[in-house]
Amino acid sequence: MNEHEQRLADLCTAPVENTLDSLNTSLDGLSTKEAKKRLAEYGPNELTHQKRLGFRADMFNRLKSPLAVQLLVIALVSAVIGEHLPGEVDHVVKVEAPFAPAGIRH
């Protein structure tokens, strides 16, 4: 457990009053002074915008997962030997899940 994880674990197990004191906040939230101080120190609370990958790079990243490769191979073998039954969607769901858009997988 790294330093940040240990601090989070300690904060989560401490009494509420102690946690609020150590975070320099209250049940009502940060004071204006503390909010301005943290804004200056850490910057705005925004998500970083990552560059979108092209199709090939995206597929390469997804196929780095051994599970995705395994499921793809299983689906291909199943299709080749004729294991697909009409109306059976288990294969489709299992194969497409690793290739779902990144926002859905988290």
N, C-alpha and C positions, 0 to 999 in steps of 0.2 A: 504494500500500500504506500503510495507516494505521499508527500507532505500535504498536498491539497485534498486528497481523498481522506487522510487522517483527520484534517481539520473539519471537513464536512461531517465525518462520522461523529466527531466530538460535539459539534454543534447540534446534530440531530438527537444525541442522547442526553444533552444537558437540559436542565430546567429552562422553560421558556424565558424567564426573566434574565438568566445568565446568557442565553443565546442572544437576546435582543441587546443586552449591554455590550457583549463582545463585538457585535456587528454595528454598534453605535446607531441604533435605531429604536423605534417603539412600535407598539401595536397600531399606531396611527400612520406609520411610515417614516420616511426620512424627513428631517427638518430641511427647510429651504437652503440653509447654510451648508448642511452636509450633502445635499443633492448637488449643489453647485461645485463643491469640493470634489466630489466623485466624478462629476461630468468633466471637470478640468483634468483630473488624474487619469481616468479610464476612457474618456470619450463617450459618445452617445451609445445608447443601448440598441444597436442595430445588428441585423444579420449581415454577415459578409456575403458579397455577391461573387459567386464562383463563375469562372468562364465555362460556358457550355461546351461539352465535347461534341465532336462530329460523330457521325454514325459509326465509323470504323473504330475510333478510339473508345467510344462508349461500349461497343460490343466486346472489344478486347478487354476492357476493365471488368465487364460482367463475366467473361469467360475465364478470368483468373481464379474464380471461385471453383474449387474442386467439386462442390455440390452441384453447381450449375452444369459443369461438364458431365458429371455422372448422370444427371437427369436427362441431358440432351442425348447422351449415348444410349441410355435405356429407352428413350422414346424412339430413337432411330432404329434400334434393334427390334423393338416391338412392332414398328411399322413394317420393317422388312419381313419379319416372320409371320405377319398377319394377325397379331394379337388384338388389333382394334376391333371392337364390336360396335355396331350401330347404336347410337344413343348413349354410349359410354363416354363420359367427359373427364374421368379421372386423369387420363394421360394428358389432355390439353391443359388442365389446371396445373399439374405437376411440372410440365415443361415451361409454361409461360410465367410461373411465379418468379423464378430468378431473373427474368427479363422485364419485370414490371418497372415502371418509371421509378427513379430513385426516391422521389417524394413519398411514394406509397409504401416502400419497403421499410421505412424507419418507424 
